[in-house]
Amino acid sequence: MGILKWMLPLCLVLAACKASSNYDPDFEPAPEQVKADWPMTKQRCSQCHTLDRVFLQMELQNDKGDVEWMVEDMASRRGSKIKSDEVPRIVNVLDWHRTR
Ligand code: HEC
């Protein structure tokens, strides 16, 4: 029972993820938590603009504080679907990508 509740959405998310992004190969070596939160990050951060923009900007960030500031800024935009408990998870994903 418990496991099924987790497995189905996870499979759907992984399948969708595999099918749709150019950036996924980058995340192959990522820690489990980063991999797990990547589809959510992708969904949240492509709501208002493309992900390419996020990644371009990411290369320019100097430290994790900059990434945090940016994600918080985006989370506070009108209509943003980013929840406050997702902010640190998104920051971890983007910060991992930045320092890979
Ligand atoms: C509610 C809409 C919305 C969401 C969700 C959103 N953004 Fe944005 N983002 C914008 C808008 C609008 C702009 C362009 C205007 C601006 O830069 O102020 C922008 C611009 C950016 C830029 C360029 C900033 C610059 O200085 O050029 C980056 C990087 C960025 N977003 C990253 C992200 C990340 C990372 C996420 C996910 C955590 C995200 N965005 C989610 C609305 C959003």
Boltz pocket constraint, residues with backbone or C-beta under 6 A from the ligand:
constraints:
  - pocket:
      binder: B
      contacts: [[A, 41], [A, 44], [A, 45], [A, 46], [A, 47], [A, 48], [A, 49], [A, 53], [A, 54], [A, 57], [A, 58], [A, 70], [A, 71], [A, 74], [A, 75], [A, 77], [A, 78], [A, 79], [A, 80], [A, 81], [A, 82], [A, 90], [A, 94]]
      max_distance: 6.0
